Amino acid sequence: MDSNLLNSDTDLVDLLISGDERSFDVIYRKYAEDLYRYARKNIDSKEDCEEIIQDIFESLWSRHDQLGHVTELKAYLFRMVKYKIIRYFQHNTVKKKYAEHYKLFEAVYDTSSSEERDNETLQHLIENGLKQLPERCQLAVRLRLNENLSNSDIAKRMNIKKSTVENYMVTAVSHLRGTFQNLKMS
């Protein structure tokens, strides 16, 4: 590879398309650090940023023969990182939503005896436990359980802060766990 080509992204892409590993190495050395810094501006976890950059370059190499449409390499790479960041946040939002939902049900199932797991009885116990909570807290939990809304959606619906909804969920989980613990001991 001619050293004059090292500065031309167009030539680097052409060489990459042909399967030239040295051009891939040059592209990596030229852009990886900037791409990593860009990811770090948006994501706190160093490890997650490193993984995103690794994924970008793995994808670039695995599809090297399909990059004929790339006219601006730098812009293309930054767009790839941008979309990976968006997917990262979408994935984390979904994970968080299901983790919170799971905690609520875990509080019920982990502390209930096998007889209490009967669906009708369990529903009755949950209802009684919820009735002991403040009205707004009850509403937030019911929106989660009945409509499967996220904390953000519940906050919008109730016209309150997301942190208030999170506090309601923690309160409800703690209360339900305590309620079912007391039932087990009696």
C-alpha atoms as an extended CHARMM CRD file, in Angstrom:
* protein
*
       186  EXT
         1         1  MET       CA              0.0000000000        0.0000000000        0.0000000000  PROA      1               0.0000000000
         2         2  ASP       CA              1.3430000000        3.4020000000       -1.0130000000  PROA      2               0.0000000000
         3         3  SER       CA              1.9170000000        5.6500000000        2.0380000000  PROA      3               0.0000000000
         4         4  ASN       CA              0.3120000000        8.5770000000        0.1610000000  PROA      4               0.0000000000
         5         5  LEU       CA             -2.9650000000        6.6870000000        0.2590000000  PROA      5               0.0000000000
         6         6  LEU       CA             -2.9410000000        6.7020000000        4.0660000000  PROA      6               0.0000000000
         7         7  ASN       CA             -4.4530000000       10.1910000000        4.1340000000  PROA      7               0.0000000000
         8         8  SER       CA             -7.2110000000        9.6490000000        1.6010000000  PROA      8               0.0000000000
         9         9  ASP       CA            -10.3930000000        8.1440000000        3.0290000000  PROA      9               0.0000000000
        10        10  THR       CA            -11.6920000000        7.4090000000       -0.4530000000  PROA      10              0.0000000000
        11        11  ASP       CA             -8.6200000000        5.3410000000       -1.2300000000  PROA      11              0.0000000000
        12        12  LEU       CA             -8.7680000000        3.6530000000        2.1810000000  PROA      12              0.0000000000
        13        13  VAL       CA            -12.3830000000        2.6440000000        1.5400000000  PROA      13              0.0000000000
        14        14  ASP       CA            -11.4720000000        1.3370000000       -1.9280000000  PROA      14              0.0000000000
        15        15  LEU       CA             -8.6590000000       -0.7440000000       -0.4450000000  PROA      15              0.0000000000
        16        16  LEU       CA            -10.9100000000       -1.9350000000        2.3800000000  PROA      16              0.0000000000
        17        17  ILE       CA            -13.5620000000       -3.0220000000       -0.1180000000  PROA      17              0.0000000000
        18        18  SER       CA            -10.9340000000       -5.1320000000       -1.8540000000  PROA      18              0.0000000000
        19        19  GLY       CA            -10.1050000000       -6.8160000000        1.4890000000  PROA      19              0.0000000000
        20        20  ASP       CA             -6.8570000000       -5.0180000000        2.2840000000  PROA      20              0.0000000000
        21        21  GLU       CA             -6.2440000000       -5.6040000000        6.0050000000  PROA      21              0.0000000000
        22        22  ARG       CA             -3.6450000000       -2.8270000000        6.2450000000  PROA      22              0.0000000000
        23        23  SER       CA             -6.2510000000       -0.2630000000        5.1730000000  PROA      23              0.0000000000
        24        24  PHE       CA             -8.5260000000       -1.5400000000        7.9410000000  PROA      24              0.0000000000
        25        25  ASP       CA             -5.6800000000       -1.1080000000       10.4180000000  PROA      25              0.0000000000
        26        26  VAL       CA             -5.0680000000        2.4530000000        9.1950000000  PROA      26              0.0000000000
        27        27  ILE       CA             -8.7750000000        3.2790000000        9.4810000000  PROA      27              0.0000000000
        28        28  TYR       CA             -8.8420000000        1.8670000000       12.9960000000  PROA      28              0.0000000000
        29        29  ARG       CA             -5.7760000000        3.8510000000       14.1180000000  PROA      29              0.0000000000
        30        30  LYS       CA             -7.1010000000        6.9740000000       12.4360000000  PROA      30              0.0000000000
        31        31  TYR       CA            -10.6510000000        6.9610000000       13.8870000000  PROA      31              0.0000000000
        32        32  ALA       CA            -10.9950000000        4.6250000000       16.8880000000  PROA      32              0.0000000000
        33        33  GLU       CA             -9.9090000000        7.1650000000       19.4990000000  PROA      33              0.0000000000
        34        34  ASP       CA            -12.2150000000        9.9080000000       18.1930000000  PROA      34              0.0000000000
        35        35  LEU       CA            -15.1270000000        7.4880000000       17.9580000000  PROA      35              0.0000000000
        36        36  TYR       CA            -14.4680000000        6.3330000000       21.5110000000  PROA      36              0.0000000000
        37        37  ARG       CA            -14.4360000000        9.9350000000       22.7920000000  PROA      37              0.0000000000
        38        38  TYR       CA            -17.6970000000       10.5930000000       20.9680000000  PROA      38              0.0000000000
        39        39  ALA       CA            -19.3000000000        7.5510000000       22.6020000000  PROA      39              0.0000000000
        40        40  ARG       CA            -17.9720000000        8.5640000000       26.0440000000  PROA      40              0.0000000000
        41        41  LYS       CA            -19.6930000000       11.9440000000       25.7620000000  PROA      41              0.0000000000
        42        42  ASN       CA            -22.9730000000       10.0590000000       25.7740000000  PROA      42              0.0000000000
        43        43  ILE       CA            -22.2810000000        6.9080000000       27.8120000000  PROA      43              0.0000000000
        44        44  ASP       CA            -20.6430000000        6.8010000000       31.2350000000  PROA      44              0.0000000000
        45        45  SER       CA            -19.4070000000        3.2250000000       31.0960000000  PROA      45              0.0000000000
        46        46  LYS       CA            -15.9140000000        2.9000000000       29.5840000000  PROA      46              0.0000000000
        47        47  GLU       CA            -16.4660000000       -0.8030000000       28.9690000000  PROA      47              0.0000000000
        48        48  ASP       CA            -19.7110000000       -0.2100000000       27.1050000000  PROA      48              0.0000000000
        49        49  CYS       CA            -18.0460000000        2.4490000000       24.9360000000  PROA      49              0.0000000000
        50        50  GLU       CA            -15.1520000000        0.1170000000       24.1610000000  PROA      50              0.0000000000
        51        51  GLU       CA            -17.6290000000       -2.6020000000       23.2210000000  PROA      51              0.0000000000
        52        52  ILE       CA            -19.5270000000       -0.2260000000       20.9290000000  PROA      52              0.0000000000
        53        53  ILE       CA            -16.3130000000        0.7760000000       19.1320000000  PROA      53              0.0000000000
        54        54  GLN       CA            -15.2830000000       -2.8630000000       18.8480000000  PROA      54              0.0000000000
        55        55  ASP       CA            -18.6940000000       -3.7170000000       17.3900000000  PROA      55              0.0000000000
        56        56  ILE       CA            -18.3920000000       -0.8580000000       14.8860000000  PROA      56              0.0000000000
        57        57  PHE       CA            -15.0500000000       -2.0760000000       13.6070000000  PROA      57              0.0000000000
        58        58  GLU       CA            -16.1130000000       -5.7240000000       13.5880000000  PROA      58              0.0000000000
        59        59  SER       CA            -19.1090000000       -4.7000000000       11.4960000000  PROA      59              0.0000000000
        60        60  LEU       CA            -16.9300000000       -2.5800000000        9.2310000000  PROA      60              0.0000000000
        61        61  TRP       CA            -14.6190000000       -5.5110000000        8.5360000000  PROA      61              0.0000000000
        62        62  SER       CA            -17.3490000000       -8.1130000000        8.1740000000  PROA      62              0.0000000000
        63        63  ARG       CA            -19.0940000000       -5.9200000000        5.5920000000  PROA      63              0.0000000000
        64        64  HSD       CA            -15.9630000000       -4.4890000000        3.9670000000  PROA      64              0.0000000000
        65        65  ASP       CA            -16.9330000000       -5.7540000000        0.5380000000  PROA      65              0.0000000000
        66        66  GLN       CA            -20.3200000000       -3.9660000000        0.7240000000  PROA      66              0.0000000000
        67        67  LEU       CA            -19.0760000000       -0.4410000000        1.4050000000  PROA      67              0.0000000000
        68        68  GLY       CA            -19.2240000000        0.9170000000       -2.1300000000  PROA      68              0.0000000000
        69        69  HSD       CA            -21.8790000000        3.4250000000       -1.0310000000  PROA      69              0.0000000000
        70        70  VAL       CA            -19.5390000000        5.0430000000        1.5440000000  PROA      70              0.0000000000
        71        71  THR       CA            -18.3370000000        8.3890000000        0.2450000000  PROA      71              0.0000000000
        72        72  GLU       CA            -17.4390000000       10.0350000000        3.5700000000  PROA      72              0.0000000000
        73        73  LEU       CA            -15.7250000000        7.4770000000        5.8000000000  PROA      73              0.0000000000
        74        74  LYS       CA            -15.5130000000        9.6540000000        8.9030000000  PROA      74              0.0000000000
        75        75  ALA       CA            -19.1920000000       10.6380000000        8.7300000000  PROA      75              0.0000000000
        76        76  TYR       CA            -20.1370000000        7.0090000000        8.0760000000  PROA      76              0.0000000000
        77        77  LEU       CA            -18.2380000000        5.7840000000       11.1450000000  PROA      77              0.0000000000
        78        78  PHE       CA            -19.6900000000        8.4870000000       13.3830000000  PROA      78              0.0000000000
        79        79  ARG       CA            -23.2020000000        7.6490000000       12.1590000000  PROA      79              0.0000000000
        80        80  MET       CA            -22.5570000000        4.0130000000       13.0170000000  PROA      80              0.0000000000
        81        81  VAL       CA            -21.5480000000        5.0120000000       16.5460000000  PROA      81              0.0000000000
        82        82  LYS       CA            -24.5410000000        7.3520000000       16.8400000000  PROA      82              0.0000000000
        83        83  TYR       CA            -26.9570000000        4.5500000000       15.9640000000  PROA      83              0.0000000000
        84        84  LYS       CA            -25.1860000000        2.1230000000       18.3050000000  PROA      84              0.0000000000
        85        85  ILE       CA            -25.5780000000        4.6790000000       21.1180000000  PROA      85              0.0000000000
        86        86  ILE       CA            -29.2790000000        5.0520000000       20.3450000000  PROA      86              0.0000000000
        87        87  ARG       CA            -29.7280000000        1.2600000000       20.4100000000  PROA      87              0.0000000000
        88        88  TYR       CA            -27.7030000000        1.1220000000       23.6440000000  PROA      88              0.0000000000
        89        89  PHE       CA            -30.1100000000        3.5230000000       25.3640000000  PROA      89              0.0000000000
        90        90  GLN       CA            -33.1770000000        1.8150000000       23.9110000000  PROA      90              0.0000000000
        91        91  HSD       CA            -31.9180000000       -1.5400000000       25.1340000000  PROA      91              0.0000000000
        92        92  ASN       CA            -31.0950000000       -0.1680000000       28.5960000000  PROA      92              0.0000000000
        93        93  THR       CA            -34.5190000000        1.4610000000       28.8590000000  PROA      93              0.0000000000
        94        94  VAL       CA            -36.2350000000       -1.8190000000       28.0360000000  PROA      94              0.0000000000
        95        95  LYS       CA            -33.9660000000       -3.7120000000       30.4320000000  PROA      95              0.0000000000
        96        96  LYS       CA            -34.6680000000       -1.2350000000       33.2270000000  PROA      96              0.0000000000
        97        97  LYS       CA            -38.4090000000       -1.3580000000       32.5970000000  PROA      97              0.0000000000
        98        98  TYR       CA            -38.5150000000       -5.1350000000       32.7850000000  PROA      98              0.0000000000
        99        99  ALA       CA            -36.1630000000       -5.2420000000       35.7700000000  PROA      99              0.0000000000
       100       100  GLU       CA            -38.4880000000       -2.9370000000       37.7040000000  PROA      100             0.0000000000
       101       101  HSD       CA            -41.5210000000       -4.9200000000       36.6100000000  PROA      101             0.0000000000
       102       102  TYR       CA            -39.7830000000       -8.1420000000       37.6300000000  PROA      102             0.0000000000
       103       103  LYS       CA            -38.8880000000       -6.7290000000       41.0610000000  PROA      103             0.0000000000
       104       104  LEU       CA            -42.5170000000       -5.9490000000       41.7200000000  PROA      104             0.0000000000
       105       105  PHE       CA            -43.6280000000       -9.4810000000       40.9030000000  PROA      105             0.0000000000
       106       106  GLU       CA            -40.5950000000      -11.0060000000       42.5830000000  PROA      106             0.0000000000
       107       107  ALA       CA            -41.5860000000       -9.2580000000       45.7970000000  PROA      107             0.0000000000
       108       108  VAL       CA            -44.9000000000      -11.0480000000       45.6370000000  PROA      108             0.0000000000
       109       109  TYR       CA            -43.7970000000      -14.4960000000       44.4760000000  PROA      109             0.0000000000
       110       110  ASP       CA            -40.6140000000      -14.8130000000       46.5140000000  PROA      110             0.0000000000
       111       111  THR       CA            -42.3840000000      -14.2040000000       49.7860000000  PROA      111             0.0000000000
       112       112  SER       CA            -45.6410000000      -16.0260000000       49.2080000000  PROA      112             0.0000000000
       113       113  SER       CA            -46.2070000000      -19.6450000000       50.1380000000  PROA      113             0.0000000000
       114       114  SER       CA            -47.2910000000      -22.1920000000       47.5660000000  PROA      114             0.0000000000
       115       115  GLU       CA            -50.9300000000      -21.9500000000       48.7110000000  PROA      115             0.0000000000
       116       116  GLU       CA            -50.8730000000      -18.1970000000       48.2040000000  PROA      116             0.0000000000
       117       117  ARG       CA            -49.6780000000      -18.5880000000       44.6530000000  PROA      117             0.0000000000
       118       118  ASP       CA            -53.1270000000      -19.5200000000       43.5760000000  PROA      118             0.0000000000
       119       119  ASN       CA            -53.8880000000      -16.7500000000       41.0700000000  PROA      119             0.0000000000
       120       120  GLU       CA            -57.1460000000      -15.5800000000       42.6210000000  PROA      120             0.0000000000
       121       121  THR       CA            -55.7560000000      -15.5380000000       46.1390000000  PROA      121             0.0000000000
       122       122  LEU       CA            -52.6170000000      -13.8210000000       44.9860000000  PROA      122             0.0000000000
       123       123  GLN       CA            -54.5790000000      -11.1340000000       43.1690000000  PROA      123             0.0000000000
       124       124  HSD       CA            -56.6530000000      -10.6000000000       46.3130000000  PROA      124             0.0000000000
       125       125  LEU       CA            -53.5120000000      -10.2900000000       48.4510000000  PROA      125             0.0000000000
       126       126  ILE       CA            -51.9680000000       -7.7840000000       46.0520000000  PROA      126             0.0000000000
       127       127  GLU       CA            -55.1690000000       -5.7340000000       46.0010000000  PROA      127             0.0000000000
       128       128  ASN       CA            -55.3510000000       -5.6850000000       49.8020000000  PROA      128             0.0000000000
       129       129  GLY       CA            -51.6920000000       -4.7420000000       50.0350000000  PROA      129             0.0000000000
       130       130  LEU       CA            -52.1290000000       -1.9380000000       47.5060000000  PROA      130             0.0000000000
       131       131  LYS       CA            -55.1770000000       -0.5650000000       49.3360000000  PROA      131             0.0000000000
       132       132  GLN       CA            -52.9340000000        0.1630000000       52.3010000000  PROA      132             0.0000000000
       133       133  LEU       CA            -50.7420000000        2.4730000000       50.1960000000  PROA      133             0.0000000000
       134       134  PRO       CA            -51.3900000000        6.1670000000       49.5550000000  PROA      134             0.0000000000
       135       135  GLU       CA            -53.8120000000        6.7960000000       46.6890000000  PROA      135             0.0000000000
       136       136  ARG       CA            -51.2350000000        8.2420000000       44.2540000000  PROA      136             0.0000000000
       137       137  CYS       CA            -48.8410000000        5.3740000000       44.9590000000  PROA      137             0.0000000000
       138       138  GLN       CA            -51.6650000000        2.8930000000       44.2860000000  PROA      138             0.0000000000
       139       139  LEU       CA            -52.4450000000        4.5910000000       40.9960000000  PROA      139             0.0000000000
       140       140  ALA       CA            -48.8140000000        4.4360000000       39.8650000000  PROA      140             0.0000000000
       141       141  VAL       CA            -48.5460000000        0.7380000000       40.6870000000  PROA      141             0.0000000000
       142       142  ARG       CA            -51.8580000000       -0.0480000000       38.9840000000  PROA      142             0.0000000000
       143       143  LEU       CA            -50.6970000000        1.7540000000       35.8400000000  PROA      143             0.0000000000
       144       144  ARG       CA            -47.5660000000       -0.3940000000       35.8820000000  PROA      144             0.0000000000
       145       145  LEU       CA            -49.3690000000       -3.6640000000       36.5240000000  PROA      145             0.0000000000
       146       146  ASN       CA            -52.5020000000       -3.1500000000       34.4580000000  PROA      146             0.0000000000
       147       147  GLU       CA            -51.2240000000       -1.0950000000       31.5340000000  PROA      147             0.0000000000
       148       148  ASN       CA            -47.5360000000       -2.0710000000       31.6370000000  PROA      148             0.0000000000
       149       149  LEU       CA            -46.4570000000        1.5880000000       31.4760000000  PROA      149             0.0000000000
       150       150  SER       CA            -42.8760000000        2.6900000000       32.0310000000  PROA      150             0.0000000000
       151       151  ASN       CA            -41.9700000000        5.0600000000       34.8530000000  PROA      151             0.0000000000
       152       152  SER       CA            -41.7220000000        7.8890000000       32.3220000000  PROA      152             0.0000000000
       153       153  ASP       CA            -45.1610000000        7.1300000000       30.9110000000  PROA      153             0.0000000000
       154       154  ILE       CA            -46.6530000000        6.8930000000       34.3940000000  PROA      154             0.0000000000
       155       155  ALA       CA            -45.0600000000       10.2440000000       35.3000000000  PROA      155             0.0000000000
       156       156  LYS       CA            -46.5720000000       11.8800000000       32.2140000000  PROA      156             0.0000000000
       157       157  ARG       CA            -49.9740000000       10.3460000000       32.8380000000  PROA      157             0.0000000000
       158       158  MET       CA            -49.9910000000       11.4270000000       36.5000000000  PROA      158             0.0000000000
       159       159  ASN       CA            -48.2780000000       14.7610000000       35.7970000000  PROA      159             0.0000000000
       160       160  ILE       CA            -45.4820000000       14.1030000000       38.2940000000  PROA      160             0.0000000000
       161       161  LYS       CA            -41.7150000000       13.6360000000       38.1430000000  PROA      161             0.0000000000
       162       162  LYS       CA            -40.2420000000       10.3140000000       37.0680000000  PROA      162             0.0000000000
       163       163  SER       CA            -38.3020000000       10.1760000000       40.3500000000  PROA      163             0.0000000000
       164       164  THR       CA            -41.6100000000       10.3730000000       42.2400000000  PROA      164             0.0000000000
       165       165  VAL       CA            -42.8880000000        7.3770000000       40.2930000000  PROA      165             0.0000000000
       166       166  GLU       CA            -39.6590000000        5.5060000000       41.0960000000  PROA      166             0.0000000000
       167       167  ASN       CA            -40.1730000000        6.3050000000       44.7780000000  PROA      167             0.0000000000
       168       168  TYR       CA            -43.7530000000        5.0200000000       44.5670000000  PROA      168             0.0000000000
       169       169  MET       CA            -42.5290000000        1.7570000000       43.0610000000  PROA      169             0.0000000000
       170       170  VAL       CA            -39.8920000000        1.2940000000       45.7610000000  PROA      170             0.0000000000
       171       171  THR       CA            -42.4830000000        2.0400000000       48.4360000000  PROA      171             0.0000000000
       172       172  ALA       CA            -44.9480000000       -0.4210000000       46.9080000000  PROA      172             0.0000000000
       173       173  VAL       CA            -42.3870000000       -3.2080000000       46.5370000000  PROA      173             0.0000000000
       174       174  SER       CA            -41.1920000000       -2.7160000000       50.1020000000  PROA      174             0.0000000000
       175       175  HSD       CA            -44.7460000000       -2.6310000000       51.4390000000  PROA      175             0.0000000000
       176       176  LEU       CA            -45.8760000000       -5.7010000000       49.4900000000  PROA      176             0.0000000000
       177       177  ARG       CA            -42.7770000000       -7.6310000000       50.5010000000  PROA      177             0.0000000000
       178       178  GLY       CA            -43.4270000000       -6.7530000000       54.1470000000  PROA      178             0.0000000000
       179       179  THR       CA            -47.1100000000       -7.6460000000       53.8390000000  PROA      179             0.0000000000
       180       180  PHE       CA            -46.3410000000      -11.0740000000       52.3990000000  PROA      180             0.0000000000
       181       181  GLN       CA            -43.5750000000      -11.7010000000       54.9390000000  PROA      181             0.0000000000
       182       182  ASN       CA            -46.0750000000      -11.0110000000       57.7350000000  PROA      182             0.0000000000
       183       183  LEU       CA            -48.5740000000      -13.4220000000       56.1470000000  PROA      183             0.0000000000
       184       184  LYS       CA            -45.9460000000      -16.1630000000       55.9740000000  PROA      184             0.0000000000
       185       185  MET       CA            -45.1120000000      -15.7420000000       59.6610000000  PROA      185             0.0000000000
       186       186  SER       CA            -48.7230000000      -15.8800000000       60.7880000000  PROA      186             0.0000000000
